[in-house]
């Protein structure tokens, strides 16, 4: 958006059908092509070929050959994409492959956040029952709050330092409810494992099919998001323009979610 580069985000390809501007844009290209085609199976093979090429360039140290340059980051390494060195590489090569987690463009993310949200709108009509419930509740309640409770691998990954039990989320939900008796509040539980809804305030709901796409739709629709250290929650809050709090066992969030973090800041400041 800033420098008129074309971007092909192949890591989004498995989820392209979820998004309005990617469902017929199999390469997950920005700007989107005028006439898109659903070639997702074919693109999966192309994505695998790009991965092989990137790995070969990384291993042999010949990034830059054939007009293709691979930039690979180590697991905790960051790269600011607004740096002149990065932009020079992009201008000097026809294709640049980015390989790694933490490629960042924080100032441009803030500047173009509304356009990014518009481009990455979720496609309507894929989860009709849930979409209808969310829309009805938007009119019925003052606030809808998503509680993203990631369990599974969080119990064991990195000695469980990011794992937060459902009871902790439940305690905060009750605390928020008690702090705002003047508000009608609806809580939505999004979790990769079943959670006992009896722990939570009355009328707390969960996704009908317990799918990742449904959880993303809930998070992008709610006004506020309470989560552990989860990429899904940060991205969902950003796409929905919601306020987010990344919960920890060391500090309590404000009981007024209007004081939680702006969604674009959640992406730039909590990415470890």
Secondary structure as GFF3:
##gff-version 3
##sequence-region A 1 272
A	DSSP	beta_strand	7	8	.	.	.	ID=ss1
A	DSSP	three_ten_helix	10	18	.	.	.	ID=ss2
A	DSSP	beta_strand	29	30	.	.	.	ID=ss3
A	DSSP	alpha_helix	40	60	.	.	.	ID=ss4
A	DSSP	three_ten_helix	65	67	.	.	.	ID=ss5
A	DSSP	beta_strand	68	72	.	.	.	ID=ss6
A	DSSP	beta_strand	78	80	.	.	.	ID=ss7
A	DSSP	alpha_helix	84	92	.	.	.	ID=ss8
A	DSSP	beta_strand	95	99	.	.	.	ID=ss9
A	DSSP	beta_strand	102	104	.	.	.	ID=ss10
A	DSSP	alpha_helix	106	111	.	.	.	ID=ss11
A	DSSP	alpha_helix	113	119	.	.	.	ID=ss12
A	DSSP	alpha_helix	128	140	.	.	.	ID=ss13
A	DSSP	beta_strand	143	149	.	.	.	ID=ss14
A	DSSP	three_ten_helix	152	155	.	.	.	ID=ss15
A	DSSP	three_ten_helix	157	160	.	.	.	ID=ss16
A	DSSP	alpha_helix	166	179	.	.	.	ID=ss17
A	DSSP	beta_strand	185	191	.	.	.	ID=ss18
A	DSSP	three_ten_helix	197	199	.	.	.	ID=ss19
A	DSSP	beta_strand	205	206	.	.	.	ID=ss20
A	DSSP	alpha_helix	212	221	.	.	.	ID=ss21
A	DSSP	beta_strand	224	227	.	.	.	ID=ss22
A	DSSP	alpha_helix	231	240	.	.	.	ID=ss23
A	DSSP	beta_strand	243	246	.	.	.	ID=ss24
A	DSSP	three_ten_helix	257	259	.	.	.	ID=ss25
A	DSSP	alpha_helix	263	269	.	.	.	ID=ss26
###
